Structure formats: structure tokens, C-alpha cells
Amino acid sequence: MIPGRSAPVQRTSRVRVWWLTGRMLARDGPAPTRDGPATSRDGPAPTRGWRPTSRRGRSTLLAMVTSNPALARLGGYPLAAFQDLATTLRADGRPLHDFSIGDPDEPTPRFIREALLDAVGPVSRYPTAAGQPALRAAVAGWMARRHGVTVDPGEHVLPSAGSKEAIFHLPLAVLDPHGPRRNVLWGEPGYPVYGRGALFAGGASDPVMLTPEAGWRLSLADLPADRLQRACIAWVNHPHNPTGSTADLGWYREQVAVAREHDLLLASDECYQEIWFDTPPPSVLEACDGDLTGVLAFVSLSKRSGMTGYRSGAIVGDPELIRRLRQLRPNVGTAAPDFVQAAAIAAWGDQDHVDQRRAVFAAKRAVVLEHLHAMGIEVSGSDATFYVWFRAPGGDDAAYAEALLRERIVASPGRAFGPGGTGWLRLALVPTVDGCRAAMASWRDALDAGRLPV
Ligand SMILES: Cc1ncc(COP(=O)(O)O)c(C=O)c1O
């Protein structure tokens, strides 16, 4: 127990962290392997669980409404639990160093906010799923400037309401739930939406375990051919959440080649593309040498321009796949409002604010890395993104997250991103530079006082 703290407070936080990690893992069966397909993890949900009953103990009408088994077996969204936890902890009014959710404190640049406000007209109209031509052109312009890739705004670009919904909905356009290729490959630890989109589309999530030895990068070439041929989509994500690992052009070329050999759609989640520190990360589209067949890049303004709340991104790539998505997406109702599109046009057209944001993240990262190194904590990946990924001192990420929580520092245990993250933790560089300094000082004090495992 922490000296000077009462037992009930400590019990509450322990139960809370146990509950969080337990909920996160509720979906997980055996850990994924480099060559084993998803099996029981994607089977129907067990039917145990809460059932609404009337006062007399009879089932209410609600119990007769069927439930999507995918929904029943998932439990809550893992990172939402952290948001709830931070809100609960903040309620007592004491300072909280919240490094949990990838939603930094820096304001959205003024010119972007003004572009949105200027575009709010007196008459409201439905936006179209295809988006405004000017927005598609702005995305294409950025792609040419940033990545040297020429795309046709009409054929190769489709706006999205942030990349999350686009990632989730992709399988609805390409996955045949009754066909032989219903799996979706993705690296774990990773962003859970790749697998969840597969499940809700009637397919199966097939996570591939990532390792520090392999630089937290999956290699399609290392997977057995039958596993590749049971999949319709392979997701890659660099710079990577949660590890911050990056990939070079040679790696992308290899993934494109293997995906094409096995008729897989290679989908590249590039929402952290602009948050780098040494070398600008390439896009998968650079590795296509002008032939975008079977390849899509998912880009976003959330991290690039501090626009998480605006919900604006784009899908760029293979014209046939874009055509299918253009057919699907009007059914989904995810078209971004026209005033958000106006703000997005302004944001894609400017690079200065991106460079300024990157400098802020670099300053925060320097503070955090210096302290972790000084405390003898092993950092892995963390080459780009605003995440720092470190090995749990003592080996248990949930226990270390709990210990940090008692110091009012919120970090995400790696297992929240899948079993492959067990033993690691993620810090999202959310607080300001001064906030990062204050948190690191508290961390150091706790370590010196023997309140944290070493
Ligand atoms: C890897 C990854 N992909 C996609 C997203 C979704 O971002 P958005 O929908 O804000 O573009 C996130 C958000 O944190 C993420 O970490």
C-alpha cells in the first residue's frame, strides 16, 4: 500500500485497473501467432451474460431482439475505458497527468477554425459521400507535395469522416462473408478497428503478432501462403500506433509485391504520416511506382492538423476500389459536413502549422525520452507518432499502469492493444511540454521513494 494513502483508495484503483484490463482482454482467446489463423476468437459469442428481466423475473421484450454476435463478444471499446477512467480521476480536482488517449492538448490552428466558421451558411444541405471536388483536389495536392505521388482527384481520392470510420467500413466493400477469403490480417499490438471492421462485416480478424526483434513491423512474406489466401485485406500502419515504429520504402515495396502475388488488398493506415522526428515516413503509394492496383492509403487530418474533433480524412489509391467505396459509402451516412470540408481544404493546403506541431511533439518527446532513459527504462520503436512505447519495469504492464495511476500518471498498458502488447506500455504525448516535465518529475520522485517497480 502507498504510505499515507488510505486502503479504500488503493483498493478502488486496483479493482479499476483489473476491470479495465479484464474488459480489454475479454475478446481475446489464445495469443496470435506468426503463422496461425484466427480461429475461436472469431466464432459466435457465448450466450452467457446480462439479460433484461421484468420485476417478476420474466424476460422483457428487449431480450427477444436478436444481437449481432460480433457486438456481443467484443465488450467495450478498449481505449474508451481509459477515457472514463481519466474523467473519474479528474473529478477529485487534483492534477492528473493523462498520457492515455492520442488526442493532444494543442489547439487547432486559428485559420482552420475560421475556415470552418466562414463556411457555415444559412441553409443546411446534405453533404455528398464523394465530397467536394475542391477537397479531393486539396488531398491530391498534398499527396503530390508530401509524397511525390500524382493522383487524379476524381478517380483516386475519396474523403472520409476521419480515418476510423473508413477503416471500419472498408471490409463492407470488399469482404464476402460466405467466400473463402473472409480474414483480415493486421499487426498486433495495433489499432483494434482493423479486426473489428472485419468481424462486423461477417469476416474474421486474423492478427499477426508483432515483435520488437522485427521492429514492430509485420512481414507478409513470412506468413504461410494458405494464411494469406484466406485473407482479403492486409492492414499495415506506419508510423505505428501504439509502438511508434516506422517503415522504409523497401519494406513497403515488399508488402506490395506479396499482397499482389496473393490478390490481397493492401490497406495502409497513414494517419501519423506527418508526426516524425528524423526522416519523413514514406507512403505505401510511393512504393507503387504509378500502378495503384490493389493498394489504398488512409490519411487523416486528426493528428496532422490537430483536428481530431472535426472528423476529416481521405482514402487514396486504386481507382476500382475507390469506385466500389463510392458505391458503398452513400449507404453508410458518413459524408463529412460541408463546413468541415471547407476547414479540411484549408488544412491540407498549409504545411507551416504541421511543421510547428511537429516541433512541439519533438520537444515533449525529448523531455519524456530523457527521463525514461535516466530512469533506466527500455524504450522501443518510438521513432515517430506522438507515442512513446516502453517495456514495463518488473515485466507486468497492467501492474505498472496501476502503480503509475497511484501517482496520478495515466499510461496505457500494452495489452490494451492486443496480447502482443503485453509487457509494454504506451505514453501518448498529450500534456503540454510543461505538463510532461511535471509528470516525469512525479514519476522520478515515486521511483526514488520506492513506490514503483524497477
Ligand atoms: C492507428 C490509428 N488509425 C486510425 C485512427 C483514427 O484516426 P481518425 O479517425 O481521427 O482519423 C487512429 C486514432 O487514434 C489511430 O491510432
The ligand as an ORCA input file, in Angstrom:
! r2SCAN-3c Opt
* xyz 0 1
  C      -3.593      3.818    -35.940
  C      -4.796      4.694    -35.998
  N      -5.538      4.686    -37.091
  C      -6.629      5.448    -37.216
  C      -7.034      6.273    -36.188
  C      -8.266      7.085    -36.353
  O      -7.990      8.416    -36.514
  P      -9.042      9.432    -37.092
  O     -10.345      8.720    -37.240
  O      -9.126     10.510    -36.083
  O      -8.507      9.866    -38.408
  C      -6.292      6.311    -35.010
  C      -6.702      7.171    -33.896
  O      -6.121      7.276    -32.871
  C      -5.132      5.505    -34.914
  O      -4.378      5.500    -33.824
*
